[in-house]
């Protein structure tokens, strides 16, 4: 019987650089996608009336996913540097931030699921 034991960020408490880079890349791509979608839809469908973009639930769910990706990237970078430089005492600042990120995360996925269900 072979037991495979390896150290990962969940058991060791140290986040890998690859994971932080992944989170930052996802956040940047989501922001670029959101801006491109905003400009494309406002120009093509709404006659450059940008306020109409906020009317549709699909755009709100995309905005929620983008904000969630950015919050997770900020949290990952913050935790990465805090553990790297032994500054774990500063995590009290995340006391109010983390529940907001979790609520945004759940809301973004639920809104996408709801939107997908309505399109069926």
N, C-alpha and C positions, 0 to 999 in steps of 0.2 A: 504494500500500500504506500503510495506516494502522497505526501502532504506538501502542498505548495504554499509556502509562506513568503509573502513579500510585503514590503512596507509601502503603504499608500498614504495619501493625505488624510484619509478619514481615520486611520488608526494611529498615525504618528503625530498628527497635529501640525505637520508642515506641508504647506501647499506647494505643488510643483510649479516650476516656471512655465511649463507647457500649458498647464491649466489656466494660469493667469493670462497668458498670451491668447489662448482660445477664447476666454471671456471677453477680452478687449477687442479681438477681431470680430466676434459676433456683435458686440455693441456698435462698433464702427459701421459694419455692414448694415445693421438695422437702421441706423441713423441715415445712412446714404440712401437706403431703400425708401425710407419714409419721406425724405426730402424729394427724391425723384418721383415718387408716387403723388405727392402733394402738388408738385409743379405740373406733372403730366395731366392729372385729372382736372386741376383747376383751369388749365389752359384748354384742354380738349372738350370737357363736358360742361364746365360751369362758366365759360366765357371770362376767365380770369377773375372771377368773384371768389376769392379765397375763403371767405367765411362759410360758403356752402359746403366746403369739404368737411366741416365739423358736424354736419347734419346727419350723416350716415353712420350707422352702427359699425359697419365694417371698418371704416376709418378710425373710429374710436378704439376698436379692438386692436388694430395695427399700432396705434399710438400707445396703448397699454403694454403691448408686447415690447415695443421699442424702449419705453421708459423702464420696464422690468429688466431688459437686457443691460441697459446702462447702469441701473442700480446694482445689478449683480456684478458687473465689471468693476464698479467703484468698490464694492465690498470685497471682492477678490484681491484687488490691488492693495487695499487698506490692510487686509489681514496678512497678505504676503509680506509686506514691509514691516508690519508690527511684529510678526513672529521672527522675521529675519534679524531685526535689530532689538529684539527682546523688550519691546514696548507694549506688552500685553495689558498694562494698566490703563491704557487709553480706550479700551473697549467699552467703557461706560458711556461713551458718546453714541454707541450703537444701540443703546437701550430702547430708544424710541424709533430709530431708523429701521431696525430689523423687522419689527412687526408690520411696518408700512410696506416694506419690500415683499414680505410674504403675502400680504393682502393683495398687492398689485400683481404678484405672480399668479395667484389663484384666480383673480378676477380676469386677467388677460386670457388664461386658458379656458375659463368658463365662457367668456364672451366669444372666443373663437369656436368653441364647441356649440354654443347656441346659434351662432351665425351659420355654421356648417349644417346644423339640424334644420334651420329654416330654408336652406337652399335645396334640401332633399325633396 
